[in-house]
Amino acid sequence: MNKWINIAILMCLAGCAVTPEKLPEAENELEQQEHLNVGVSRNASIDEEVLYLLMTAELAGQRNEYYLAMDAYLQAAKLVDDPRIAERAVKIGLFLKDEKRTREALAVWLKKDTNNLGARKFAVLLAVKNSDHAATLESLDVMLSHDPAGFESSLLEMLKLFEKEGRIQFTYNVLEDLNKMHPQQAELLFVQAVYASVIPNNVLAQDKISQVLQMQPDWTRAIIFQAQLSGRAGDMVKARSYLEKAVKQSPDDVQLRKLLIEVLMNAGAFDDAIRVCQKVLDEKPDDAESLFSMAMIYMQRNQYEKSEYYLEKLVNKPDWEDQASFYLGKVELERHHPDRALGWFDKVGQGNFSFDADLAAVSLLLNQKRLDEVEQRVRHMESKYPEQKLRILMIKAELYNQQGKYQQAFDELTLALKDVPDNRDVLYARALVAERINKLDVLEADLHQILLKNPDDVGALNAMGYTLTDKTTRYDEAEKYLDHALKLQPDEAVIVDSYGWLQFKRGRLELALEYLKKAYAKDPENEIAAHVAEVLWVMGSTREAKDIFENAYKKSPEDEYLQQFKQRFLSDEQK
């Protein structure tokens, strides 16, 4: 549910403008003249000195001689009452990252305008950077006392910077002391709630936002944030309740209703989501976000024609064309129309969905065993997406695996592990390939490395248990791994199959058949079919074994497990 906190921050922040990305441009001629006239002493010699300093500063700035410009502004600031000159010196100091001079200029600015919100914001930045609790508290106190609304927006502006620099917890601690000084300030509590959510401490954030709403029960933005925190915690019932309250208070707020739609979708309340979404579309028939939400709702309900209807409305919208094409491809996949799906995936352009579409196309072709096409596409993806090197390497390994080039797959995965030695997916993939080339020592080492980090990794437990069952006689060890896996996922077909195969290897035929038939009923996968057929054959039920084999073989005559069964048990009959 991390998207919830992202939504919250995006809704709250006006943009982080507290650190200049570039040097502020020079004021125009009129503003320069105001600088010269405001607060200048009537003493002509001082007027001339200030004029000289300001002109020097402006010329230096135009020539990119920023240190000279700052010195001139700083000297001028000390001679006149106009705080704007000191402000300019502060901004240049921050741009230059010259903390000493920035502090000097800031001191002049605060002396001339102690309650200035902008000056206090810069003072907070410097104090937080240096972990100066007292100085941070002093400036925050001034900001809150003189401008509560400005305090809230300023602290939310600075949040991104503090998060980037790892200063959220420090700032929150100062805010907590400020709260003791101003216990009834809803704006302060709201800011604390947001900062607590970023730490992240969802419980603390919920406590703070609850206090806000006790003071201001109709504050819509606080209600929204309360809903978002509940959504982040996975409590969709509360999230829905809070957002419905906010919608009642602001019935014309379309964004609120869109948030409610998202909550309803996550809660599985699709009928209610459709109802709210349709109201938005009644008012704004071309609203792209709502059209897409409708498409996703119907897709989750497996109503693919309706999903297609809404997605096709988006195909001709430039900002939505790629996204709509990608999901139309997924709709066609669900309908078992692979060629149509491939056509949609190939229509996706160079935007955010480009890699996902190419990946989906390759996966589709792999499933269809169109390996030459996969190889061609993978080469293209390597040059197109250099930043996706690891994921593409995994695709190459799977391609080699399906081509029977197990050593090449192993070598590719081994190469990847030099860059990401602890990557679970790469370790798991190499372990499975290692089994193919009888490197059981590598398989065990890789799976042990996974289980060392996560003892409850079901995939690794099952792979270890099945391999020890199928390739060795270490059945007691195998049973420990498979028992653990079954406790975690007792209804997973591949685990039930592994456990049944272990019982077969131990000669417990009736128990083996019970587990294997249970697995086959859940997932009539070819390897499971071959296992059931073999146990039945050994038990003397050859007719039933043949029926299961032939049913699977008609669908997948090239499957290696079925081929092995055919060769071992049926080859004599065909002679």
C-alpha positions, -999 to +999 in steps of 0.1 A: +000+000+000+029+024-004+010+042-032-012+056-005+016+077+012+028+088-023-007+101-030-008+119+003+025+136-002+016+146-038-017+161-027-001+180+002+030+194-014+031+225-034+066+218-047+100+220-030+112+255-036+134+260-006+167+253-022+176+271-054+183+248-083+199+278-101+209+312-092+179+336-090+179+359-120+187+396-115+159+419-107+147+442-135+157+479-136+127+491-116+134+465-088+170+476-087+160+512-083+137+501-054+166+484-038+186+516-040+159+538-027+144+518+002+161+523+036+191+541+023+206+567+047+203+603+037+241+605+040+252+609+004+284+591+009+266+560+021+241+562-007+269+562-032+286+533-014+254+512-015+248+521-051+283+510-060+279+477-041+246+469-057+259+477-092+290+456-085+268+427-073+246+428-104+275+430-128+293+402-110+262+380-112+259+386-149+295+375-153+290+344-132+313+358-105+290+347-078+314+350-048+320+386-057+283+392-061+275+377-027+302+397-009+288+429-025+252+421-016+262+412+019+281+444+025+252+464+010+227+445+032+245+457+064+242+493+053+205+495+045+173+485+062+159+466+031+159+429+040+156+419+003+193+426-002+202+402+025+177+377+011+195+378-022+228+372-005+214+342+013+201+326-019+234+331-036+252+316-006+230+285-008+236+282-045+274+283-038+270+259-008+290+284+012+275+278+046+296+304+065+287+333+043+251+321+041+248+321+079+263+356+080+238+369+054+209+351+071+218+367+104+216+401+088+182+392+072+167+380+105+180+411+123+162+433+099+130+412+096+130+386+125+095+372+117+100+368+079+087+334+069+112+330+041+142+338+063+130+314+089+126+287+063+163+291+053+172+292+090+154+259+095+172+243+066+206+252+079+197+242+115+184+208+105+214+202+083+236+207+113+214+188+137+209+220+158+178+212+177+175+245+196+180+266+165+155+245+145+129+248+173+134+286+176+127+292+139+098+268+137+083+284+168+084+318+150+069+304+118+041+287+136+033+316+159+031+342+131+018+322+102+002+287+110-010+282+074+024+292+060+041+269+086+022+239+073+029+246+036+066+254+043+072+222+063+055+201+036+077+218+010+108+209+029+098+173+034+113+160+002+146+175+010+147+163+046+137+128+034+165+128+008+191+138+034+178+114+061+166+142+084+129+132+088+133+116+123+154+146+136+128+171+123+099+151+137+116+151+171+118+189+170+082+191+159+073+170+189+089+196+212+071+223+193+039+205+199+045+207+237+047+244+233+016+246+210-006+216+219-037+229+202-024+237+168-041+215+142-017+226+114+013+214+135-004+180+142-012+176+105+025+182+096+035+157+123+012+131+108+027+135+074+063+133+087+055+103+109+041+085+078+074+091+060+096+078+088+075+054+084+054+050+116+019+045+104+005+040+139+020+073+151+007+091+119-028+078+125-027+090+161-017+125+151-043+128+123-069+115+148-060+144+171-063+168+142-098+156+134-108+159+171-101+196+167-113+201+132-137+172+123-147+187+090-112+193+076-114+175+043-077+172+036-072+156+070-100+132+064-084+122+031-050+117+047-067+096+074-082+074+047-048+071+030-031+060+062-059+034+067-054+022+031-016+020+036-023-002+067-046-024+045-078-014+063-099-007+033-131-006+053-119+024+073-104+040+042-137+037+024-156+051+054-133+082+057-134+089+020-172+086+017-174+111+045-151+135+026-171+130-006-203+140+013-186+171+025-172+180-009-196+164-034-182+184-064-146+173-058-138+149-086-104+140-073-120+128-040-143+106-059-114+091-079-096+083-046-128+066-034-129+046-066-094+034-060-102+023-025-134+005-036-114-014-062-087-024-037-115-035-014-131-056-041-163-035-040-165-035-078-202-027-080-198+004-058-167+014-077-186+012-110-214+033-095-191+061-083-170+060-115-201+062-137-212+094-119-179+109-128-183+098-164-218+112-165-204+146-158-171+142-177-176+115-204-140+119-217-123+118-183-094+095-191-086+084-155-122+073-150-124+055-183-092+036-173-106+028-139-137+013-155-115-008-178-095-021-148-127-029-128-142-049-156-108-066-162-107-077-126-142-091-129-132-110-161-157-090-181-133-085-210-157-071-236-166-042-213-129-037-203-121-036-240-149-010-246-134+015-222-098+008-232-106+015-269-119+049-259-083+057-247-064+044-276-066+076-295-057+098-265-020+106-269-013+104-231-031+071-227-024+053-260+005+032-248-012+022-215-044+013-233-026-007-259-007-026-232-039-036-213-058-044-245-029-069-251-035-084-217-073-086-224-065-106-256-042-129-236-070-136-212-093-144-241-066-168-254-060-147-286-021-146-285-016-131-320-040-103-312-023-097-279+011-096-296-003-070-320-014-047-292+019-052-273+038-042-304+018-010-307+031+003-275+056+032-281+087+043-262+070+055-230+066+040-195+049+009-208+074+001-235+095-024-215+065-041-199+050-046-234+081-060-249+085-083-218+049-095-222+055-102-259+086-122-252+068-142-225+039-149-249+063-162-275+082-183-250+050-200-240+043-207-277+079-221-282+085-195-309+121-194-297+137-179-328+114-149-325+122-147-288+160-147-295+156-118-320+135-097-297+158-103-267+188-090-288+167-059-296+158-054-259+194-056-249+203-025-269+169-008-262+169-012-224+205-012-211+192-003-177+172-035-176+202-057-180+194-081-151+158-087-161+168-093-198+195-117-187+169-137-168+148-139-201+179-151-220+185-178-194+149-190-198+153-189-235+184-211-233+166-233-208+138-239-233+162-245-261+179-272-240+211-251-238+213-256-201+251-249-197+246-215-215+217-207-192+239-216-162+268-195-174+245-164-180+231-167-145+265-172-129+277-141-146+247-122-132+255-133-097+288-115-099+269-082-099+240-093-076+254-122-054+224-122-031+196-118-056+169-144-048+155-148-083+189-153-099+199-178-073+167-197-076+169-197-114+205-210-114+196-237-089+169-250-112+193-250-142+220-266-121+197-295-115+195-300-153+233-303-156+237-324-125+254-298-105+235-307-073+262-291-051+254-257-068+217-263-065+220-270-027+243-240-022+221-216-040+189-228-023+206-227+011+216-191+005+180-182-002+167-201+029+194-185+050+178-151+044+142-163+043+136-197+059+099-196+048+107-192+011+082-217-003+098-220-037+132-228-023+118-253+002+099-271-025+128-271-049+151-285-023+127-311-011+118-323-046+154-324-058+165-345-028+136-368-035+141-372-072+179-371-074+191-387-041+179-410-014+181-384+013+144-388+019+144-377+056+160-343+047+136-340+018+106-346+041+117-318+064+117-293+036+084-304+021+067-306+055+077-270+061+065-260+026+031-277+031+025-260+064+030-226+047+010-234+016-010-267+021-031-263-011-003-254-036-004-281-063+034-283-070+041-288-033+014-314-029+029-331-060+064-330-045+052-345-013+033-373-031+064-380-052+084-384-020+059-409-007+061-429-039+099-430-036+095-443-001+072-471-014+040-456+002+020-461-030-015-455-016-005-423+002+015-412-028-015-416-051-038-397-027-015-366-027-007-368-065-043-370-075-051-341-052-023-321-069-036-331-104-071-320-096-058-286-086-035-283-116-034-308-144+001-299-153+022-323-175+048-333-149+021-340-123+002-360-149+033-381-155+037-387-118+001-398-114+004-421-144+036-437-132+023-445-097-009-459-112+012-480-136+034-494-108+002-502-088-011-522-117-038-497-128-024-495-163-056-486-181-062-456-158-025-446-162-028-447-200-059-426-199-042-398-179-011-400-200-030-399-233-052-370-222-021-349-214-001-361-244-027-350-269-023-314-256+015-315-252+032-342-272+066-325-270+066-323-232+097-339-218+081-355-187+054-372-209+080-383-234+100-399-205+069-417-193+061-429-229+097-442-234+098-460-200+064-476-199+048-476-234+077-482-258+074-520-256+037-518-264+044-498-296+070-523-310 
